[in-house]
Amino acid sequence: MPVTPRTRPVAAVLAAAIVGTALACPFQDDFESGLDAWGPPFSNASVIDPVTAIVDGRLRMAGIVDLSNPGGLGIGLNESVTSDDWQDGTATVDVELDPFTAGYIAVRMDLDGLSSYTTFAVANGIDSSGVGIFVWQDGEFVVEETLLGVEIDMSSARIRASWSGGELSLVVTSLVTQESVSLSVSDAPVTPFSGVALLTNAGGPEASFGAWFDDFEIEGEECVPPCPADVDGDGSVAFADVLAVLDAFGACDGCPEDVSGDGVVGFDDILEVLAAFGPCS
């Protein structure tokens, strides 16, 4: 049977998100090291026995809802890893969904009264699945783009969400069959970026729901590393970075040793490393 993400309860779930703005990009998390990068889990009052935990190196969120007042669970990135550079960007996450469960990436969250947010969703049904892009603004959905009755096994899937100005796109790939479906929206309302979260809720008639999340990544379109001379990424510029540049001398387009970004690792990159010696600020 077709199943659609239950989007309206997401507003109540997002209302408890605690995220902020800092200077870090891109961000990746395989959840092997716990949830230090994330704020406290949140849910709305209708969720019974909520679970948010790392189990066998994956993030598990699950619960039971009163179907007369359905809700869900979420967890938002904290301010130490959230970046203004994600106003336009791309995020991916792998999800494994229980039956009748939806999984979301939420971005562009305005948490001052929760007047706006954008979510990218996939919902797992028994006979079919659904995907959707939703924009909530000023108390109503101004974008509800959905594709229902998808006859692809989305019980295990990769969500890839992209947003740039008013252009929104979603690609969901089944990790079971490797088939993909996509949606796009043009001229969507744009709101200032202030947070990102992972969410799950009941996507059908079942009271219980649950999802596994793994391999999350988010990056902005205009992401500029705060300390490009820190080649090895240890938070300071030192002789190890000089040695790394020397070892990579020559053509090296896009590699971190090409500090100047000219496509070649050379003496100019060594000079930039030397000029930046010390802790990254």
Backbone torsions as a table, in degrees:
resi	resn	phi	psi	omega
1	MET	NA	146.0	179.3
2	PRO	-63.0	148.3	177.5
3	VAL	-136.8	140.1	-178.3
4	THR	-122.1	143.6	175.7
5	PRO	-60.0	131.6	176.1
6	ARG	-81.3	102.4	-168.3
7	THR	-89.2	-34.4	-173.4
8	ARG	-63.3	-38.5	176.4
9	PRO	-63.7	-18.1	179.2
10	VAL	-58.6	-33.4	179.9
11	ALA	-58.4	-42.8	179.8
12	ALA	-68.5	-33.9	179.1
13	VAL	-70.0	-44.7	-178.1
14	LEU	-65.9	-25.2	-175.7
15	ALA	-59.1	-22.3	-178.0
16	ALA	-97.8	2.3	-177.4
17	ALA	-66.1	141.4	178.1
18	ILE	-122.8	101.1	179.4
19	VAL	-136.3	174.8	-178.5
20	GLY	-154.7	-162.0	-177.5
21	THR	-128.1	128.8	179.4
22	ALA	-142.4	-157.4	-175.8
23	LEU	-128.4	82.7	178.3
24	ALA	-154.4	130.9	176.4
25	CYS	-166.7	149.9	-12.6
26	PRO	-75.1	179.3	178.5
27	PHE	-129.3	135.5	177.3
28	GLN	-131.6	145.8	177.0
29	ASP	-149.9	120.3	174.6
30	ASP	-98.1	4.3	175.9
31	PHE	65.2	13.1	177.8
32	GLU	-70.9	-25.7	-174.3
33	SER	-104.7	16.7	178.5
34	GLY	94.9	-157.8	-173.3
35	LEU	-119.7	30.6	-177.8
36	ASP	-61.0	-29.5	-177.5
37	ALA	-82.3	-3.8	-173.1
38	TRP	-114.8	152.0	176.9
39	GLY	-77.6	-177.3	180.0
40	PRO	-62.0	142.2	174.2
41	PRO	-60.0	152.7	179.7
42	PHE	-140.2	155.4	177.8
43	SER	-155.1	168.9	172.6
44	ASN	-96.6	173.0	-167.9
45	ALA	-65.9	-19.7	-174.7
46	SER	-80.9	-8.4	-177.8
47	VAL	-82.6	125.7	179.4
48	ILE	-101.5	137.9	178.1
49	ASP	51.6	52.9	179.8
50	PRO	-66.2	142.2	178.2
51	VAL	-127.4	124.4	170.8
52	THR	-135.6	110.7	-172.7
53	ALA	-158.9	159.0	171.4
54	ILE	-90.1	122.7	179.8
55	VAL	-129.7	118.3	178.9
56	ASP	53.2	41.9	174.2
57	GLY	77.4	14.3	176.0
58	ARG	-130.7	156.1	177.2
59	LEU	-86.4	123.7	177.9
60	ARG	-111.6	126.6	171.9
61	MET	-127.1	129.6	-176.3
62	ALA	-157.1	160.8	177.9
63	GLY	-177.8	-173.7	177.1
64	ILE	-126.9	139.6	-178.0
65	VAL	-123.7	153.6	169.0
66	ASP	-80.2	113.2	-173.4
67	LEU	-65.3	-14.7	174.3
68	SER	-77.3	-15.1	179.1
69	ASN	-147.4	66.2	-171.6
70	PRO	-65.8	151.1	179.6
71	GLY	-150.0	-161.8	-177.1
72	GLY	-163.7	-170.6	-176.7
73	LEU	-124.7	158.1	176.5
74	GLY	-159.7	169.1	175.0
75	ILE	-150.8	132.0	-176.0
76	GLY	-111.9	148.0	175.4
77	LEU	-64.0	141.6	179.3
78	ASN	-84.9	174.0	-170.3
79	GLU	-67.8	-20.1	-178.0
80	SER	-70.6	-17.2	-178.7
81	VAL	-123.5	-2.4	-179.7
82	THR	-85.6	138.3	-171.3
83	SER	-128.0	140.4	172.6
84	ASP	-61.4	-23.2	-179.5
85	ASP	-66.6	-9.6	-178.9
86	TRP	-90.4	12.0	174.3
87	GLN	-56.6	-38.7	170.3
88	ASP	-123.8	131.7	-177.2
89	GLY	-178.7	-164.1	-178.2
90	THR	-140.0	139.7	176.0
91	ALA	-134.8	144.5	176.3
92	THR	-133.9	151.6	173.6
93	VAL	-156.7	145.0	173.0
94	ASP	-92.8	134.5	180.0
95	VAL	-129.4	142.8	169.8
96	GLU	-121.1	117.4	-168.3
97	LEU	-108.3	134.3	169.1
98	ASP	-65.3	162.1	176.5
99	PRO	-56.2	141.6	178.6
100	PHE	57.3	41.3	177.4
101	THR	-125.6	142.0	175.8
102	ALA	-111.2	145.5	174.8
103	GLY	-122.5	143.6	-173.1
104	TYR	-134.9	149.9	157.3
105	ILE	-107.7	126.7	178.8
106	ALA	-113.6	131.4	-179.6
107	VAL	-136.0	175.3	178.9
108	ARG	50.2	45.7	-177.7
109	MET	-86.1	119.2	173.0
110	ASP	-94.9	105.4	-171.9
111	LEU	-88.3	-1.6	176.9
112	ASP	-79.9	86.2	-176.3
113	GLY	85.1	1.5	-179.9
114	LEU	49.8	54.2	-178.7
115	SER	-83.1	-15.3	-178.4
116	SER	-157.8	150.8	170.9
117	TYR	-169.0	163.2	176.9
118	THR	-125.3	131.7	178.3
119	THR	-125.4	147.5	176.1
120	PHE	-121.3	125.3	-165.9
121	ALA	-133.1	153.9	167.0
122	VAL	-135.8	139.3	-179.8
123	ALA	-124.7	137.9	-176.5
124	ASN	-103.5	117.5	175.3
125	GLY	-106.4	-173.4	178.5
126	ILE	-81.9	-51.5	-178.2
127	ASP	-100.8	-17.6	-178.3
128	SER	-157.3	172.5	-176.8
129	SER	-130.2	177.1	177.2
130	GLY	-145.4	152.5	175.8
131	VAL	-132.5	157.6	-178.6
132	GLY	-164.3	156.3	172.3
133	ILE	-121.5	129.3	-175.7
134	PHE	-134.3	136.2	174.6
135	VAL	-123.5	121.8	179.1
136	TRP	-104.3	128.9	-178.7
137	GLN	-150.2	129.3	175.3
138	ASP	53.0	45.3	172.5
139	GLY	82.7	10.7	178.6
140	GLU	-154.0	159.8	174.8
141	PHE	-80.9	119.9	176.5
142	VAL	-97.1	-13.9	172.7
143	VAL	-136.2	126.4	174.1
144	GLU	-139.5	81.5	-179.1
145	GLU	-100.9	116.5	-175.7
146	THR	-131.3	156.1	171.5
147	LEU	-132.2	109.4	-174.1
148	LEU	-108.3	166.6	178.7
149	GLY	66.7	30.3	179.5
150	VAL	-74.2	117.2	-176.2
151	GLU	-90.5	56.8	177.0
152	ILE	-131.1	139.5	179.6
153	ASP	-70.4	105.2	179.3
154	MET	-106.1	21.5	177.8
155	SER	-63.6	-27.6	173.4
156	SER	-132.8	118.0	-170.6
157	ALA	-148.8	162.0	173.2
158	ARG	-112.1	123.7	175.5
159	ILE	-94.3	126.6	173.6
160	ARG	-123.0	113.2	-176.9
161	ALA	-113.8	136.5	178.0
162	SER	-133.2	143.7	179.9
163	TRP	-145.0	132.2	179.6
164	SER	-150.5	109.2	-172.7
165	GLY	58.4	-128.8	178.5
166	GLY	-90.0	5.8	-179.2
167	GLU	-94.5	121.6	179.2
168	LEU	-121.9	139.1	177.7
169	SER	-143.4	148.8	-178.9
170	LEU	-137.0	129.2	172.5
171	VAL	-124.9	123.7	177.6
172	VAL	-116.5	122.2	-177.6
173	THR	-113.4	125.7	175.7
174	SER	-68.5	126.3	176.0
175	LEU	-83.2	-0.6	176.3
176	VAL	-91.7	-47.9	-175.5
177	THR	-109.4	-11.9	-175.8
178	GLN	67.7	13.4	174.0
179	GLU	-84.0	152.4	-177.2
180	SER	-128.0	152.9	169.4
181	VAL	-130.2	153.8	-177.0
182	SER	-140.9	155.2	174.8
183	LEU	-137.9	155.1	173.9
184	SER	-148.2	154.3	179.5
185	VAL	-135.6	135.5	175.8
186	SER	-111.8	150.9	175.2
187	ASP	60.7	33.9	175.4
188	ALA	-72.9	150.1	176.0
189	PRO	-59.5	140.2	-179.8
190	VAL	-109.0	128.7	176.7
191	THR	-122.0	153.2	-178.3
192	PRO	-59.9	138.2	179.8
193	PHE	-74.7	132.5	173.7
194	SER	-142.1	-0.5	179.6
195	GLY	-176.7	165.2	177.4
196	VAL	-143.6	145.4	-178.1
197	ALA	-148.2	160.0	169.2
198	LEU	-108.9	135.8	-174.2
199	LEU	-133.9	156.2	169.9
200	THR	-148.5	146.7	174.8
201	ASN	-155.9	175.9	179.0
202	ALA	-68.4	125.8	-179.1
203	GLY	-108.9	15.3	-177.8
204	GLY	-166.1	-156.3	-172.1
205	PRO	-79.8	-6.5	-177.6
206	GLU	-81.4	144.0	-179.7
207	ALA	-78.5	-30.4	179.8
208	SER	-92.5	148.4	178.6
209	PHE	-149.6	161.5	178.2
210	GLY	-175.8	152.6	-179.6
211	ALA	-148.4	148.6	171.6
212	TRP	-108.3	135.0	178.3
213	PHE	-120.2	142.0	179.9
214	ASP	-153.5	156.8	172.9
215	ASP	52.4	58.2	176.2
216	PHE	-82.9	140.7	176.6
217	GLU	-149.3	139.9	175.3
218	ILE	-141.0	140.6	-179.3
219	GLU	-150.5	142.8	177.8
220	GLY	-86.0	157.3	178.3
221	GLU	-66.2	-33.0	-176.5
222	GLU	-114.5	43.8	-176.4
223	CYS	-75.3	118.7	177.8
224	VAL	-113.9	117.7	-179.5
225	PRO	-56.8	136.6	-178.0
226	PRO	-68.9	-17.9	-177.1
227	CYS	-147.3	73.8	-175.1
228	PRO	-62.3	-23.8	179.7
229	ALA	-75.0	-13.2	175.6
230	ASP	-80.5	78.3	-171.2
231	VAL	-63.1	-39.6	-176.9
232	ASP	-89.2	-0.8	172.6
233	GLY	69.3	27.3	-178.1
234	ASP	-95.1	8.0	176.2
235	GLY	93.4	-1.1	177.2
236	SER	-148.9	156.3	177.7
237	VAL	-101.4	120.8	-173.1
238	ALA	-147.2	-172.1	-176.9
239	PHE	-62.0	-27.5	177.2
240	ALA	-60.8	-34.1	178.7
241	ASP	-72.8	-37.1	175.4
242	VAL	-61.3	-45.1	-179.7
243	LEU	-63.4	-38.0	179.0
244	ALA	-64.0	-39.4	178.5
245	VAL	-67.0	-44.2	178.5
246	LEU	-60.2	-38.5	-177.8
247	ASP	-69.9	-20.7	-176.3
248	ALA	-105.6	13.1	-177.7
249	PHE	-49.8	134.4	178.9
250	GLY	120.3	-170.2	179.4
251	ALA	-62.2	130.6	-174.1
252	CYS	-161.9	62.2	-174.1
253	ASP	-65.7	122.6	176.0
254	GLY	85.3	-1.8	-179.1
255	CYS	-83.8	154.7	-176.0
256	PRO	-65.0	-24.7	179.1
257	GLU	-69.3	-20.0	176.0
258	ASP	-81.4	74.6	-173.1
259	VAL	-62.9	-35.5	-177.5
260	SER	-79.9	-15.6	177.2
261	GLY	74.6	23.9	-178.8
262	ASP	-96.0	6.1	177.5
263	GLY	88.9	-1.2	-179.3
264	VAL	-137.8	134.7	174.9
265	VAL	-90.8	118.5	-176.1
266	GLY	-149.4	-161.2	-175.8
267	PHE	-65.0	-29.5	179.0
268	ASP	-64.0	-32.5	178.5
269	ASP	-70.7	-37.4	175.7
270	ILE	-62.4	-42.9	-179.9
271	LEU	-62.2	-38.6	179.6
272	GLU	-67.9	-36.9	177.3
273	VAL	-65.2	-46.5	-179.9
274	LEU	-61.2	-38.6	-178.3
275	ALA	-69.5	-21.0	-176.5
276	ALA	-104.0	12.3	-176.2
277	PHE	-52.1	135.3	178.0
278	GLY	122.1	-176.7	179.4
279	PRO	-64.1	143.5	174.4
280	CYS	-73.7	138.2	-179.4
281	SER	-111.4	NA	NA
